[in-house]
Amino acid sequence: MGKDYFNHETAVIDEGCKIGKGTKIWHFSHIMPDSIIGESCNLGQNVVVSPKVVLGKNVKVQNNVSIYTGVVCEDDVFLGPSMVFTNISNPRSAVVRRDQYEETLVRKGASIGANATIVCGIEIGKYAFIGAGAVVIRDVPSYALVVGNPAKQIGWMSEYGHRLDFNDDGVAVCPESKEKYRLQDMKVEKIA
């Protein structure tokens, strides 16, 4: 039976994983058993997807990213080059903790910049934007822009990836999509 995704001949695809239609898996990548990759994803060179990882539809994974057991990425997530996930808070080589993997949830439309580190056990909200090199140690609200080590919120982003400038009424307009957003009680929601 033919497959409905593409993988480069150097990619290793283990039995027992599920890969969606239209997905592309590039050079030297490894997809492990029991992982689920949605439709229309693109996994760059040297990507590792560990067992039981879940990637939604249209997830873009740039080169040199390892996605460890416990990570779930919803639809339309962007994982920048060489960004890092962890899955155990206190790893030790001599102590086996495979039964202590912590879950990390990346909500729909979030972007994680190059070389960022995401400490396990947190949630990154929908359409959040993690700056390059940031070290994220706590939950990130939806639409938040965070940078630095440790990551601190410095603003808000639209679904199109533009920084939002809120007026005195707590309303901002995305310069590209023209969609409106409201900031209230330190939460952002799209209103039009």
QUIHUKA-V132667 format. One record per helix or strand of 3 or more residues. SS is the DSSP state (2 for helix, 1 for strand). FROM is the first residue (numbers start at 1). LEN is the number of residues. If there is no record, write none. Layout:
ss->SS from->FROM len->LEN
ss->SS from->FROM len->LEN
This chain:
ss->1 from->71 len->3
ss->2 from->98 len->3
ss->1 from->104 len->3
ss->1 from->144 len->4
ss->1 from->152 len->6
ss->1 from->171 len->3
ss->1 from->180 len->5
ss->1 from->187 len->4
